[in-house]
Amino acid sequence: MVSLFSVIQDIFYSQLLVGKCKQGGQFLRYKAGRRADKRVDRRADRLVDRRVDKRAGRQVDMRAGRRAGRRVDRRAGRWADRQAGSRADRRVGRRVDRQVDTRAGKRVDRREGRRA
């Protein structure tokens, strides 16, 4: 349930900040992003401060300090579960022996010595 106050506040900020100052657009984008995060967490029945772990490219549950179950699939541009990458490889017919490159926090195609 979105409180009436927050709606009024959002409208106020949007009127105040759009185009008025250089920081305005950034601030609104920030607010929109936080709201989307909260929505994701409400669906999972927990309110968690989630940020994207830039190194691994996936969302991290900051409060618990552990990985969240989903990650940002940059190629698809949407949420994907962790298995999506390997499934896609099998679909193409590449059987890939993947291990995690701990330095980069990303999976690496060991057989061909490059990122999968």
N, C-alpha and C positions, 0 to 999 in steps of 0.2 A: 504494500500500500504506500504510494508516494504521498507524502504529506503536502497539504495545501501550501504550507509555508515554502517548501522547497520549490514548488512550481512557480509561486510568485517571485521567489528569489531568482530562479532561472530566467524568467521573463525580464525581470529588472536588469540582470546582468547582460542579457542579450541586447536589450535596448541601449544600455549604457556603453557597452564595450565594442560593439560591432563597428568597425571602421573609425572609431574615435581615436584610438591610439595604437601604436605598433604592437603592444603586448596583447591587445584585446583578443585577436583571433586565437593566439596561442593559449590564452587562459580558458577560452571557451572550449577549445579542443581538449584541453586537460580535463575540464569538468565532464565533458561528454565521455571521455575515456574512463574516468572513475565510475561514472554511472553504469557504464556497460559492465565493468568488472563486478560491481555489486549485483547486477542482474544475474550474471553467470553464477555467482556464489549463492544467491537466493534459490536458484534452481537446484543447487546441490544441498540446500538446507543448511548452509553455514555462511556466515558473513566473515570473509577472510580478506585481508589486504593482499591482493595478488599483483605481482609485477612480472614483467617479462624478464627472464634471465637471459641477458643478451648473448652470453657466451654459448649457451646451449640452445638458444632459440625457442625456449618453451617457458610457459608460465610457472612461477614458483609461488608456493604457499608461504608467504613471508612470516606469518605468525608462527607457524610450526617449523619453519626453516627446512621444509622438505619439498620435493618436486610435486607439482600438481599432475594429475593424471593425463591432462591433454597437452598437446604442444602445438605451436603455430607451424603449420605446413606452408612454407613461404611459396612453394611452387603452385600449390592449389589456392593459396590465398584464403584459407579457411581453417577451422579447427579440424584436427585429425587425431586419431589415436596413434599411439606409438608404432603400431604394427603396419601402418599404411604404407610406409616406404618400402619395407621388405615385400609386402604383398604386390606392390606395383612392379618390383623387380622380377618377381616370379611370373607375373603376367606377361612380361616382355620375354620371358624365357631365360633370364640370367639367373643362374643359381649362384648366389654371392655369399661368400663367407665373410660376415660382417662382424667387426669388433668395434668397441668404442675407443676412439682415439682420446685418451684421457686429457691430453693437453687442450684440445679444442672442444671437448665435450660433444663431439659429433661422431656419427658412425662413419667408418672408413671401409672402403672396399679393399680388403687386404690382398686379394688375389691379383688385382691390377694395380695396387699401390696408389690408389687415388680415392678421392671422395666419391662415395656412392650417391 
